């Protein structure tokens, strides 16, 4: 284990940065995978795994189709929760906070960095809508491939990024006999209050 990973640092993003670097070394396949939980207007929760694409002092960034179920719920309710879990480290990080869309420029920049087939897929997939047959999706993808042949694929207006700005971040580390270590950071003005929780 890297020194200082479990110390209750005053700034949770410093702690996350150290832990994420350790997870990347220990678990090279998708260490940025995280469960994203949203809530609908009816109060019912929904969860799925997505990939974090960036993080900084302002929050955690990921991208999706704005018209998908998660996109609609994020725009409608503007709150969400995240959970990172790294089995190789026996550690997880839970995040709760407020959600906003990133700037068009930030979405454009990330979209331009994606593989071309992924760019075309963002146009072809009517995410979360009923699909009558796989052939329909493949047909749309083929038509779009032909349409944009020899030119850059623009970002769809219905696709882009979200940033979750944390109100709380909890670091959990498995302990012997289920006596786990839990430290919760709660936003307090410009800083954070840090408390230790029972396992």
ZAZA-791816 format. One line per 10 residues: their letters; for each residue x, y, z of N, C-alpha, C, O. Coordinates in Angstrom, 2 decimals. Layout:
N
a) X Y Z X Y Z X Y Z X Y Z  ...
// end
This chain:
199
xxxxxxxxxx) 0.83 -1.18 0.00 0.00 0.00 0.00 0.88 1.26 0.00 1.94 1.29 0.63  0.43 2.29 -0.71 1.20 3.52 -0.76 1.09 4.23 0.59 0.04 4.24 1.22  2.20 4.83 1.01 2.21 5.52 2.29 1.24 6.69 2.24 1.17 7.42 1.26  0.50 6.85 3.32 -0.38 8.01 3.44 -1.75 7.86 2.81 -2.58 8.75 2.96  -2.01 6.75 2.11 -3.29 6.59 1.43 -4.45 6.65 2.41 -5.49 7.23 2.11  -4.27 6.05 3.59 -5.39 5.93 4.52 -5.40 7.04 5.58 -6.30 7.09 6.42  -4.41 7.93 5.54 -4.40 9.01 6.51 -5.55 9.97 6.21 -5.84 10.24 5.04  -6.21 10.49 7.25 -7.32 11.42 7.02 -6.81 12.80 6.59 -6.79 13.73 7.40  -6.41 12.92 5.33 -5.91 14.19 4.83 -7.03 15.23 4.88 -8.21 14.90 4.81  -6.63 16.50 5.00 -7.62 17.57 5.13 -8.40 17.79 3.84 -9.53 18.30 3.88
xxxxxxxxxx) -7.84 17.43 2.70 -8.47 17.69 1.40 -8.80 16.35 0.73 -7.87 15.60 0.41  -10.07 16.03 0.51 -10.41 14.70 -0.02 -9.89 14.44 -1.42 -9.62 13.29 -1.76  -9.75 15.48 -2.25 -9.25 15.24 -3.59 -7.77 14.84 -3.59 -7.33 14.09 -4.45  -7.01 15.35 -2.61 -5.63 14.90 -2.46 -5.61 13.42 -2.12 -4.82 12.65 -2.67  -6.48 13.03 -1.22 -6.57 11.62 -0.81 -7.02 10.75 -1.99 -6.47 9.68 -2.22  -8.03 11.23 -2.74 -8.51 10.46 -3.88 -7.42 10.32 -4.94 -7.28 9.26 -5.54  -6.67 11.37 -5.17 -5.62 11.34 -6.20 -4.58 10.25 -5.89 -4.17 9.51 -6.78  -4.17 10.17 -4.63 -3.20 9.15 -4.21 -3.80 7.75 -4.37 -3.14 6.84 -4.87  -5.03 7.60 -3.93 -5.68 6.29 -3.99 -5.95 5.86 -5.43 -5.77 4.69 -5.76  -6.36 6.80 -6.27 -6.65 6.47 -7.67 -5.36 6.06 -8.40 -5.40 5.17 -9.25
xxxxxxxxxx) -4.25 6.71 -8.10 -2.97 6.32 -8.69 -2.60 4.90 -8.28 -2.10 4.12 -9.10  -2.85 4.56 -7.02 -2.58 3.21 -6.54 -3.50 2.20 -7.22 -3.06 1.12 -7.59  -4.77 2.56 -7.40 -5.72 1.67 -8.07 -5.33 1.46 -9.53 -5.49 0.35 -10.05  -4.84 2.49 -10.17 -4.44 2.38 -11.57 -3.28 1.41 -11.74 -3.21 0.67 -12.72  -2.37 1.41 -10.77 -1.24 0.47 -10.82 -1.70 -0.95 -10.52 -1.25 -1.91 -11.16  -2.60 -1.09 -9.57 -3.01 -2.42 -9.11 -4.08 -3.05 -9.98 -4.20 -4.27 -10.05  -4.85 -2.22 -10.65 -6.02 -2.68 -11.38 -6.09 -1.91 -12.70 -6.94 -1.03 -12.85  -5.21 -2.23 -13.66 -5.08 -1.41 -14.87 -6.31 -1.40 -15.78 -6.47 -0.46 -16.56  -7.19 -2.40 -15.71 -8.38 -2.39 -16.56 -9.49 -1.58 -15.89 -10.06 -1.98 -14.88  -9.77 -0.44 -16.49 -10.87 0.43 -16.05 -10.85 0.77 -14.56 -11.86 0.56 -13.88
xxxxxxxxxx) -9.74 1.27 -14.03 -9.76 1.70 -12.63 -10.68 2.90 -12.43 -11.04 3.23 -11.30  -11.06 3.55 -13.53 -11.96 4.71 -13.48 -13.43 4.33 -13.56 -14.29 5.21 -13.64  -13.73 3.03 -13.55 -15.13 2.60 -13.56 -15.79 2.96 -12.23 -15.20 2.78 -11.17  -17.01 3.47 -12.31 -17.72 3.87 -11.09 -19.21 3.63 -11.29 -19.74 3.77 -12.39  -19.87 3.26 -10.22 -21.32 3.14 -10.25 -21.91 4.54 -10.10 -21.55 5.28 -9.18  -22.80 4.88 -11.01 -23.49 6.17 -10.98 -24.95 5.91 -10.62 -25.66 5.20 -11.33  -25.39 6.49 -9.52 -26.78 6.36 -9.08 -27.51 7.68 -9.28 -27.05 8.73 -8.83  -28.65 7.61 -9.96 -29.48 8.78 -10.19 -30.86 8.52 -9.61 -31.16 7.41 -9.16  -31.68 9.55 -9.63 -33.04 9.40 -9.12 -34.00 10.10 -10.08 -33.70 11.18 -10.58  -35.15 9.48 -10.33 -36.14 10.05 -11.22 -37.07 11.01 -10.49 -37.00 11.17 -9.27
xxxxxxxxxx) -37.93 11.65 -11.27 -38.90 12.58 -10.69 -39.84 11.87 -9.72 -40.42 12.50 -8.84  -39.99 10.54 -9.90 -40.86 9.76 -9.02 -40.15 9.30 -7.76 -40.73 8.60 -6.93  -38.88 9.68 -7.60 -38.12 9.31 -6.41 -37.48 7.94 -6.48 -36.84 7.51 -5.52  -37.65 7.24 -7.60 -37.07 5.90 -7.71 -35.62 5.98 -8.20 -35.33 6.69 -9.16  -34.72 5.25 -7.53 -33.31 5.30 -7.92 -33.00 4.37 -9.08 -33.74 3.43 -9.38  -31.89 4.65 -9.74 -31.40 3.83 -10.85 -29.88 3.90 -10.83 -29.31 4.96 -10.60  -29.22 2.76 -11.08 -27.75 2.74 -11.03 -27.19 1.98 -12.21 -27.80 1.05 -12.73  -26.00 2.41 -12.64 -25.27 1.74 -13.71 -23.79 2.11 -13.59 -23.45 3.06 -12.88  -22.92 1.37 -14.27 -21.49 1.65 -14.23 -21.12 2.51 -15.43 -21.47 2.20 -16.56  -20.40 3.60 -15.17 -19.89 4.49 -16.21 -18.41 4.72 -15.93 -17.87 4.24 -14.93
xxxxxxxxxx) -17.74 5.44 -16.82 -16.32 5.71 -16.66 -16.07 7.18 -16.33 -16.53 8.07 -17.04  -15.36 7.42 -15.27 -14.91 8.77 -14.96 -13.85 9.17 -15.97 -12.93 8.39 -16.25  -13.96 10.36 -16.53 -12.98 10.81 -17.52 -12.05 11.89 -17.00 -11.01 12.15 -17.60  -12.41 12.52 -15.89 -11.54 13.54 -15.32 -12.02 13.84 -13.90 -13.17 13.57 -13.55  -11.13 14.39 -13.09 -11.53 14.91 -11.79 -10.55 16.00 -11.38 -9.37 15.97 -11.74  -11.06 16.95 -10.63 -10.25 18.02 -10.07 -10.97 18.55 -8.84 -11.90 17.92 -8.34  -10.55 19.70 -8.35 -11.14 20.24 -7.13 -12.63 20.58 -7.30 -13.35 20.72 -6.32  -13.08 20.70 -8.56 -14.48 21.03 -8.81 -15.38 19.80 -8.86 -16.60 19.91 -8.72  -14.79 18.61 -9.07 -15.62 17.43 -9.08 -15.18 16.36 -10.05 -14.06 16.38 -10.57  -16.09 15.41 -10.30 -15.83 14.23 -11.12 -16.62 14.36 -12.43 -17.81 14.69 -12.41
xxxxxxxxxx) -15.95 14.11 -13.55 -16.55 14.34 -14.86 -16.75 13.02 -15.61 -15.88 12.15 -15.61  -17.91 12.89 -16.24 -18.22 11.74 -17.09 -19.11 12.24 -18.23 -19.65 13.34 -18.18  -19.25 11.40 -19.27 -19.97 11.81 -20.47 -21.04 10.79 -20.83 -20.90 9.60 -20.55  -22.12 11.28 -21.45 -23.21 10.39 -21.83 -24.15 11.08 -22.80 -23.96 12.24 -23.16  -25.17 10.35 -23.21 -26.25 10.88 -24.02 -27.23 11.61 -23.09 -27.75 11.02 -22.15  -27.48 12.89 -23.36 -28.37 13.66 -22.50 -29.81 13.14 -22.53 -30.58 13.39 -21.60  -30.16 12.42 -23.61 -31.53 11.93 -23.76 -31.72 10.52 -23.18 -32.83 10.00 -23.20  -30.65 9.92 -22.69 -30.75 8.61 -22.05 -31.47 8.76 -20.71 -31.71 9.88 -20.25  -31.81 7.64 -20.10 -32.48 7.73 -18.79 -31.62 8.48 -17.79 -32.11 9.37 -17.10  -30.34 8.13 -17.71 -29.49 8.80 -16.73 -29.33 10.27 -17.07 -29.30 11.11 -16.17
xxxxxxxxxx) -29.22 10.59 -18.36 -29.10 11.98 -18.77 -30.31 12.79 -18.36 -30.18 13.89 -17.84  -31.49 12.25 -18.61 -32.73 12.95 -18.25 -32.84 13.13 -16.74 -33.25 14.19 -16.27  -32.46 12.09 -15.98 -32.56 12.19 -14.53 -31.53 13.17 -13.97 -31.82 13.90 -13.02  -30.34 13.19 -14.54 -29.31 14.12 -14.08 -29.72 15.56 -14.35 -29.53 16.43 -13.51  -30.26 15.81 -15.52 -30.70 17.16 -15.87 -31.92 17.56 -15.04 -32.03 18.71 -14.61  -32.82 16.61 -14.83 -34.05 16.91 -14.11 -33.87 17.11 -12.62 -34.48 18.01 -12.04  -33.04 16.28 -11.99 -32.92 16.31 -10.52 -31.64 17.01 -10.05 -31.60 17.54 -8.94  -30.62 16.99 -10.88 -29.35 17.68 -10.61 -28.64 17.21 -9.34 -27.89 17.96 -8.72  -28.88 15.95 -8.97 -28.15 15.32 -7.87 -27.81 13.89 -8.29 -28.50 13.30 -9.12  -26.75 13.34 -7.71 -26.37 11.95 -8.01 -25.38 11.47 -6.97 -24.90 12.23 -6.14
xxxxxxxxxx) -25.09 10.18 -7.04 -24.07 9.58 -6.18 -23.18 8.68 -7.03 -23.62 8.11 -8.03  -21.94 8.56 -6.62 -20.96 7.72 -7.31 -20.37 6.74 -6.30 -20.33 7.01 -5.10  -19.92 5.58 -6.80 -19.19 4.64 -5.96 -18.09 3.99 -6.78 -18.36 3.31 -7.77  -16.87 4.19 -6.36 -15.71 3.50 -6.93 -15.40 2.31 -6.02 -15.42 2.44 -4.79  -15.13 1.15 -6.62 -14.74 -0.01 -5.83 -13.59 -0.71 -6.52 -13.68 -1.06 -7.69  -12.49 -0.90 -5.78 -11.30 -1.56 -6.31 -11.03 -2.82 -5.49 -10.41 -2.74 -4.43  -11.49 -3.99 -5.97 -11.30 -5.24 -5.21 -9.84 -5.54 -4.91 -9.52 -6.10 -3.86  -8.95 -5.16 -5.83 -7.52 -5.45 -5.61 -6.96 -4.68 -4.43 -5.93 -5.06 -3.88  -7.62 -3.59 -4.03 -7.17 -2.80 -2.89 -8.04 -2.98 -1.66 -7.69 -2.52 -0.58  -9.19 -3.65 -1.83 -10.18 -3.74 -0.75 -10.60 -2.35 -0.28 -10.72 -2.09 0.91
xxxxxxxxxx) -10.81 -1.46 -1.25 -11.19 -0.10 -0.91 -12.29 0.40 -1.84 -12.40 -0.02 -2.99  -13.10 1.31 -1.31 -14.09 1.98 -2.14 -14.20 3.44 -1.72 -13.82 3.82 -0.61  -14.73 4.24 -2.64 -14.97 5.66 -2.38 -16.40 5.97 -2.81 -16.79 5.67 -3.93  -17.18 6.56 -1.90 -18.55 6.95 -2.18 -18.62 8.46 -2.24 -18.05 9.16 -1.41  -19.35 8.96 -3.24 -19.44 10.40 -3.46 -20.90 10.78 -3.63 -21.63 10.10 -4.35  -21.34 11.86 -2.99 -22.69 12.38 -3.15 -22.58 13.87 -3.45 -21.77 14.58 -2.85  -23.40 14.36 -4.40 -23.30 15.78 -4.68 -24.26 16.29 -5.72 -25.20 15.61 -6.11  -23.99 17.50 -6.15 -24.81 18.20 -7.13 -24.20 18.05 -8.52 -22.98 18.01 -8.68  -25.08 17.98 -9.51 -24.65 17.70 -10.88 -24.97 18.87 -11.79 -26.03 19.48 -11.68  -24.04 19.19 -12.69 -24.27 20.20 -13.72 -23.61 19.74 -15.01 -22.70 18.92 -14.98
xxxxxxxxxx) -24.07 20.26 -16.12 -23.46 19.93 -17.40 -22.16 20.72 -17.54 -22.08 21.88 -17.13  -21.15 20.08 -18.13 -19.90 20.79 -18.39 -20.11 21.72 -19.58 -21.14 21.64 -20.25  -19.16 22.59 -19.85 -19.29 23.54 -20.96 -19.28 22.80 -22.30 -18.77 21.69 -22.40  -19.85 23.44 -23.31 -19.82 22.88 -24.66 -18.39 22.67 -25.13 -18.09 21.69 -25.81  -17.50 23.60 -24.77 -16.10 23.49 -25.18 -15.45 22.25 -24.58 -14.68 21.56 -25.24  -15.76 21.96 -23.31 -15.20 20.79 -22.65 -15.74 19.50 -23.27 -14.99 18.54 -23.45  -17.03 19.49 -23.59 -17.62 18.32 -24.25 -17.04 18.14 -25.64 -16.75 17.01 -26.06  -16.86 19.23 -26.37 -16.28 19.17 -27.73 -14.87 18.58 -27.68 -14.52 17.73 -28.49  -14.09 19.05 -26.73 -12.70 18.60 -26.63 -12.63 17.11 -26.34 -11.83 16.40 -26.95  -13.46 16.63 -25.40 -13.42 15.21 -25.11 -13.95 14.39 -26.28 -13.38 13.35 -26.61
xxxxxxxxxx) -15.04 14.85 -26.90 -15.60 14.11 -28.03 -14.57 13.96 -29.14 -14.48 12.90 -29.76  -13.81 15.00 -29.41 -12.79 14.97 -30.46 -11.69 13.96 -30.16 -11.03 13.48 -31.08  -11.49 13.64 -28.88 -10.43 12.70 -28.50 -10.88 11.24 -28.60 -10.05 10.34 -28.51  -12.16 11.00 -28.79 -12.69 9.64 -28.81 -12.36 8.94 -30.14 -12.12 9.60 -31.16  -12.36 7.61 -30.11 -12.19 6.85 -31.34 -13.34 7.18 -32.30 -14.46 7.44 -31.86  -13.06 7.18 -33.58 -14.06 7.56 -34.58 -15.32 6.69 -34.48 -16.43 7.20 -34.60  -15.14 5.40 -34.27 -16.31 4.51 -34.19 -17.18 4.89 -32.98 -18.40 4.76 -33.03  -16.55 5.35 -31.90 -17.32 5.79 -30.74 -18.05 7.09 -31.03 -19.17 7.30 -30.56  -17.42 7.96 -31.79 -18.09 9.20 -32.20 -19.33 8.89 -33.03 -20.39 9.46 -32.80  -19.19 7.99 -33.98 -20.32 7.61 -34.82 -21.40 6.91 -34.00 -22.60 7.10 -34.23
xxxxxxxxxx) -20.96 6.11 -33.04 -21.91 5.41 -32.19 -22.76 6.36 -31.36 -23.92 6.08 -31.07  -22.18 7.50 -30.97 -22.94 8.48 -30.20 -24.08 9.06 -31.01 -25.11 9.45 -30.45  -23.92 9.12 -32.32 -25.00 9.56 -33.22 -25.99 8.42 -33.46 -27.20 8.64 -33.49  -25.47 7.22 -33.63 -26.32 6.09 -34.05 -27.24 5.60 -32.94 -28.36 5.18 -33.22  -26.78 5.64 -31.70 -27.55 5.06 -30.60 -28.55 6.05 -30.02 -28.18 7.13 -29.58  -29.79 5.66 -30.04 -30.85 6.43 -29.35 -30.95 5.84 -27.94 -31.90 5.13 -27.61  -29.95 6.14 -27.14 -29.72 5.46 -25.88 -30.95 5.42 -24.98 -31.63 6.43 -24.78  -31.21 4.24 -24.46 -32.32 3.93 -23.54 -33.67 3.80 -24.23 -34.65 3.43 -23.58  -33.75 4.09 -25.54 -35.01 3.91 -26.27 -35.15 2.47 -26.75 -34.15 1.76 -26.88  -36.36 2.03 -27.00 -36.60 0.67 -27.49 -35.95 0.47 -28.86 -36.05 1.33 -29.73
xxxxxxxxxx) -35.29 -0.67 -29.03 -34.66 -1.02 -30.30 -35.36 -2.25 -30.86 -35.41 -3.29 -30.20  -35.89 -2.15 -32.08 -36.65 -3.28 -32.64 -35.76 -4.43 -33.06 -36.17 -5.59 -32.99  -34.53 -4.12 -33.50 -33.60 -5.17 -33.93 -32.19 -4.60 -34.00 -32.01 -3.42 -34.27  -31.22 -5.44 -33.76 -29.82 -5.02 -33.83 -29.49 -4.46 -35.22 -28.68 -3.54 -35.36  -30.13 -5.02 -36.22 -29.88 -4.59 -37.60 -30.23 -3.11 -37.80 -29.61 -2.43 -38.62  -31.22 -2.62 -37.06 -31.60 -1.21 -37.16 -30.47 -0.31 -36.70 -30.14 0.67 -37.36  -29.87 -0.66 -35.57 -28.74 0.11 -35.05 -27.56 0.04 -36.01 -26.92 1.06 -36.29  -27.27 -1.15 -36.51 -26.15 -1.31 -37.43 -26.40 -0.55 -38.73 -25.46 -0.02 -39.34  -27.66 -0.48 -39.15 -27.99 0.27 -40.36 -27.76 1.76 -40.16 -27.24 2.43 -41.06  -28.14 2.28 -39.00 -27.90 3.70 -38.72 -26.40 3.99 -38.68 -25.95 5.01 -39.19
xxxxxxxxxx) -25.64 3.07 -38.07 -24.19 3.27 -37.99 -23.57 3.27 -39.38 -22.69 4.08 -39.66  -24.02 2.38 -40.25 -23.50 2.31 -41.62 -23.81 3.60 -42.38 -22.96 4.13 -43.10  -25.03 4.10 -42.22 -25.42 5.32 -42.92 -24.59 6.52 -42.43 -24.19 7.37 -43.23  -24.34 6.57 -41.13 -23.54 7.67 -40.58 -22.09 7.58 -41.00 -21.43 8.59 -41.23  -21.58 6.35 -41.09 -20.20 6.15 -41.56 -20.04 6.70 -42.97 -19.04 7.34 -43.28  -21.02 6.46 -43.80 -20.99 6.96 -45.17 -21.16 8.48 -45.20 -20.50 9.17 -45.97  -22.05 8.99 -44.36 -22.32 10.43 -44.34 -21.09 11.24 -43.98 -20.83 12.29 -44.58  -20.32 10.76 -43.01 -19.17 11.52 -42.53 -17.84 11.03 -43.11 -16.78 11.40 -42.61  -17.90 10.22 -44.13 -16.65 9.72 -44.73 -15.79 10.89 -45.20 -16.25 11.78 -45.92  -14.54 10.88 -44.78 -13.60 11.91 -45.21 -13.71 13.23 -44.47 -13.05 14.20 -44.84
xxxxxxxxxx) -14.52 13.27 -43.43 -14.65 14.51 -42.67 -14.76 14.21 -41.17 -15.04 13.08 -40.77  -14.51 15.23 -40.37 -14.59 15.06 -38.92 -16.04 14.84 -38.50 -16.96 15.39 -39.10  -16.22 14.02 -37.48 -17.55 13.76 -36.94 -17.84 14.80 -35.87 -17.12 14.85 -34.87  -18.88 15.63 -36.04 -19.18 16.63 -35.01 -19.83 15.99 -33.78 -20.39 14.90 -33.86  -19.75 16.67 -32.67 -20.41 16.18 -31.46 -21.92 16.35 -31.59 -22.39 17.43 -31.95  -22.68 15.30 -31.31 -24.14 15.44 -31.33 -24.59 16.43 -30.27 -24.00 16.48 -29.19  -25.61 17.23 -30.54 -26.09 18.19 -29.54 -26.68 17.51 -28.31 -26.81 18.14 -27.26  -27.04 16.22 -28.44 -27.63 15.50 -27.31 -26.60 14.70 -26.52 -26.96 13.83 -25.73  -25.33 14.98 -26.72 -24.27 14.19 -26.08 -23.26 15.14 -25.44 -22.86 16.13 -26.06  -22.86 14.84 -24.21 -21.86 15.69 -23.57 -21.58 15.26 -22.15 -21.92 14.15 -21.74
xxxxxxxxxx) -20.95 16.16 -21.40 -20.46 15.79 -20.08 -21.25 16.37 -18.92 -21.96 17.36 -19.05  -21.08 15.70 -17.78 -21.61 16.16 -16.50 -20.46 16.23 -15.51 -19.49 15.48 -15.60  -20.60 17.13 -14.57 -19.65 17.21 -13.45 -20.43 17.07 -12.15 -21.39 17.80 -11.90  -20.01 16.11 -11.32 -20.61 15.97 -9.99 -19.71 16.68 -9.00 -18.57 16.29 -8.77  -20.24 17.74 -8.40 -19.52 18.50 -7.39 -19.88 17.93 -6.02 -21.03 18.06 -5.61  -18.96 17.32 -5.32 -19.29 16.61 -4.09 -19.74 17.50 -2.95 -19.19 18.58 -2.72  -20.75 17.02 -2.24 -21.11 17.56 -0.94 -20.53 16.67 0.16 -20.29 17.11 1.28  -20.30 15.39 -0.20 -19.72 14.45 0.75 -18.93 13.39 -0.01 -19.33 12.95 -1.08  -17.81 12.98 0.57 -16.97 11.91 0.01 -16.57 10.99 1.17 -16.03 11.45 2.17  -16.85 9.71 1.01 -16.49 8.75 2.06 -15.46 7.75 1.52 -15.64 7.18 0.45
xxxxxxxxxx) -14.40 7.56 2.27 -13.36 6.59 1.95 -13.52 5.38 2.86 -13.59 5.52 4.09  -13.59 4.22 2.26 -13.83 2.97 2.99 -12.71 1.99 2.67 -12.36 1.79 1.51  -12.15 1.38 3.70 -11.11 0.35 3.52 -11.49 -0.86 4.34 -11.80 -0.74 5.53  -11.47 -2.03 3.72 -11.85 -3.26 4.41 -10.91 -3.53 5.58 -9.70 -3.36 5.47  -11.51 -3.94 6.70 -10.72 -4.25 7.88 -10.96 -5.69 8.32 -11.95 -6.32 7.94  -10.04 -6.19 9.11 -10.17 -7.55 9.62 -11.40 -7.67 10.50 -11.73 -6.76 11.27  -12.09 -8.81 10.38 -13.30 -9.07 11.16 -14.40 -8.03 10.89 -15.25 -7.76 11.73  -14.36 -7.46 9.68 -15.32 -6.44 9.23 -15.28 -5.17 10.07 -16.26 -4.41 10.12  -14.16 -4.93 10.71 -13.96 -3.67 11.42 -13.29 -2.69 10.46 -12.11 -2.37 10.57  -14.10 -2.22 9.50 -13.59 -1.41 8.40 -13.21 0.00 8.85 -13.66 0.48 9.89
xxxxxxxxxx) -12.36 0.65 8.06 -12.03 2.05 8.26 -12.93 2.89 7.37 -13.02 2.64 6.17  -13.58 3.89 7.96 -14.46 4.78 7.19 -14.21 6.23 7.62 -14.32 6.57 8.80  -13.87 7.06 6.65 -13.71 8.49 6.89 -14.62 9.24 5.93 -14.58 9.02 4.72  -15.44 10.13 6.47 -16.39 10.88 5.67 -16.01 12.36 5.69 -15.83 12.97 6.75  -15.88 12.93 4.48 -15.61 14.36 4.31 -16.92 15.03 3.90 -17.53 14.63 2.91  -17.34 16.04 4.64 -18.56 16.78 4.33 -18.18 18.22 4.02 -17.43 18.85 4.76  -18.71 18.74 2.93 -18.39 20.11 2.52 -18.85 21.09 3.59 -19.98 21.02 4.07  -17.95 22.01 3.94 -18.25 23.02 4.96 -17.66 24.34 4.50 -16.48 24.61 4.74  -18.47 25.16 3.85 -17.95 26.41 3.31 -16.93 26.13 2.22 -17.21 25.40 1.27  -15.75 26.72 2.37 -14.68 26.48 1.39 -13.82 25.27 1.75 -12.91 24.91 1.01
xxxxxxxxx) -14.12 24.64 2.88 -13.31 23.50 3.32 -14.15 22.26 3.53 -15.23 22.12 2.96  -13.62 21.35 4.36 -14.27 20.06 4.60 -14.20 19.71 6.08 -13.17 19.91 6.73  -15.28 19.19 6.61 -15.27 18.58 7.93 -15.00 17.10 7.74 -15.59 16.47 6.85  -14.12 16.53 8.55 -13.75 15.12 8.43 -14.14 14.39 9.71 -13.77 14.79 10.81  -14.89 13.32 9.54 -15.27 12.50 10.70 -14.98 11.03 10.39 -15.00 10.61 9.23  -14.73 10.26 11.42 -14.56 8.82 11.28 -15.87 8.16 11.66 -16.50 8.54 12.65  -16.28 7.16 10.88 -17.55 6.47 11.10 -17.32 5.06 11.61 -16.30 4.44 11.32  -18.27 4.56 12.36 -18.25 3.15 12.70 -18.38 2.32 11.44 -19.00 2.75 10.47  -17.78 1.13 11.44 -17.88 0.29 10.24 -19.30 -0.25 10.04 -19.56 -0.97 9.08
// end
